[in-house]
């Protein structure tokens, strides 16, 4: 299903002919304008105001505005769907923005800078809030759009302008103060750029953010992502193994200084830091409630723990000798090999291998995470390497429309490889059950 936000016109393009809206005269192509006197700008407005029991709706069809008053159950919907609209763009020009580091010819959405606070609420996207004025902040509070996910990066106003190229002080601390005082749950991230927002600047950022807890629950620090397509962009340094080794003890020190009232951590490092430093992935206790797992904080530990829980459900043998090929990014290759190897090696008739795919399209030594692996690289490298009876690809390689970063589908990859290709959701017991 395609992720959508809806247009200010609120044009009806889907209608349950037996629904409440149809019974009140709504039709396909009509524009729903107001509910109980409130103009409708998007699906969030609609969901918020339609929850009332007594409704007065204003809609336009055939160039006439029509008013209907009626009562309904508070959980009942009108049975309508709306025309999509564009996502609100980010107002920054961050020197590390991944959208500026794509090769020519990628789909338009990859070059778009998402800065829509509504998507932050609906889907957990990180936004900077630089394009949010008081009206948007008031709406967040009125409609309880919580939690929000905020890319802070740095709080020092001078460094912030240098890093984000916004051109003026965007009052991020004032905005966070307003949201925290109104009990909006906040989660923040810092994209760490060596030489810009590290050292004492990073310490100040953490210290500034800590004043907003308990409403501000987490700060996740992720290393800057760079590709080979940075021509005419400011010079930035990648996070090296040696650099990562200095960051881990620093954040461990902050664990004692910065804690939430419930005793859980306030600052978290993404998995990349530990892998780059060749350090053990922390145990599950480190990640508390795994609040930031979708931001790469604890994905490895969650996978390992889930894998261990599945082992009792593994078959002791497959029905016939079977060779399975799993593709992954370079970054987690060794971790996954160590995690999966002992249990899979014990399954009779199973021959398996994990193939690390180099991201030649974006930079083989720069972009190493599984989620950014490109379909063309999968095909080229697996053809050269050789494959087994089936290939398994992580669901993280595909977006919600089933496309890799370079617009290939599972079917495309399967056709080019000439063998079955499966997308797995990290349930190894389910994978093996197919071959019993």
Number of C-alpha atoms within 10 A of each C-alpha: 7 8 10 15 20 21 17 19 19 24 23 17 15 14 19 16 14 10 15 19 18 16 12 14 13 27 22 17 17 21 23 26 21 21 23 14 12 14 17 21 16 19 20 17 18 21 13 14 19 21 15 17 13 15 18 16 22 20 21 19 16 8 9 9 13 14 14 14 12 11 11 15 10 11 9 13 15 18 15 20 16 24 19 18 14 10 18 16 14 19 17 19 16 19 17 22 16 18 15 19 19 18 14 8 8 12 12 8 9 15 17 15 20 20 22 21 28 21 20 19 18 16 12 18 19 22 25 23 24 18 17 18 11 10 8 14 17 14 12 20 17 11 13 15 18 16 19 24 25 23 17 22 27 28 21 17 15 12 15 22 19 15 20 20 14 16 12 13 12 18 13 20 16 10 17 22 17 17 22 19 12 15 16 19 20 21 22 22 24 22 19 20 20 16 10 17 22 18 12 9 16 19 15 16 19 20 15 14 21 20 13 19 17 17 21 26 22 25 25 21 25 22 19 17 20 21 20 16 16 17 9 6 11 10 9 16 12 15 21 13 14 11 14 19 17 12 17 16 11 12 17 13 10 17 16 10 11 18 18 17 11 7 9 17 22 24 21 22 24 19 24 23 24 18 20 17 18 15 12 10 18 13 14 15 11 16 20 13 12 17 13 23 17 11 18 17 23 27 18 23 22 15 15 21 14 14 18 14 11 14 14 11 13 19 17 14 15 17 12 11 12 15 15 17 19 19 21 24 24 19 20 18 20 13 17 15 13 11 18 16 14 10 14 19 12 14 15 15 16 19 16 17 16 19 20 21 25 24 24 17 20 20 14 16 14 16 22 24 21 23 17 18 30 24 23 20 16 21 18 13 17 19 13 8 9 10 20 16 14 17 23 19 20 18 17 18 21 23 15 11 11 17 16 22 20 18 16 15 17 17 13 16 20 16 13 12 19 12 14 15 20 18 16 16 13 17 12 18 16 14 17 18 12 8 15 12
